[in-house]
Amino acid sequence: SQKIEQNSEALNIQEGKTATLTCNYTNYSPAYLQWYRQDPGRGPVFLLLIRENEKEKRKERLKVTFDTTLKQSLFHITASQPADSATYLCARGYTGGFKTIFGAGTRLFVKA
Amino acid sequence: NAGVMQNPRHLVRRRGQEARLRCSPMKGHSHVYWYRQLPEEGLKFMVYLQKENIIDESGMPKERFSAEFPKEGPSILRIQQVVRGDSAAYFCASSPPGLSHSGANVLTFGAGSRLTVL
């Protein structure tokens, strides 16, 4: 079956460090991957999208990579801040389609 | 410019009752999606609708659950004869009628409706 997997263990890092979250997919090749942020009690908020022919995408302190050989996307937050603490969700879609499937998410805790 | 509006935010039902969750998509959006999130779990796709049409309901339980998106008014997710296992957060998302220039579909989510079944 087609799967999208994220590390279910929480990630704890010190303020100022770079947080790196992993998203792996199996048995298919997504046309693009998306990353969303979800705070407790709230709906997810879209952050970044990267297509299969893009190696890297940046937005302020955020960076996403897409490695089709490893079947993996990495999500980086540089100079992390306590306000970055949240659950980050990876999602996949396919060109021309509307259905979006999410990974289980990884909780990030940034300590001051 | 209001975002995706969901109501009620919190709903308490006793076993066997019906739950109705409503979602008004973002202005200009014609696609609606429903997801369910159990505590400490990810978002599970339930159903995708356009106006008056169910496009994909592959994630919807076969019994007791139904969804609609009428020509006028909000989309409604209806759960009949609720059981304790239905307790969850139900999120609605919407997207514009077309895909972006990159062929991607970005979702805008509501704040969710939290259903508690006693």
Interface residues (C-beta under 8 A of the other chain):
Chain A: Q6 A31 Y32 Q34 G41 R42 G43 P44 V45 F46 L49 R51 L89 G93 T95 G96 G97 F98 K99 T100 I101 F102 G103 A104 G105
Chain B: V4 H31 Y33 Y35 E41 G42 L43 F45 Y48 I55 D56 F91 A93 S95 L99 S102 G103 A104 N105 V106 L107 T108 F109 G110 A111 G112
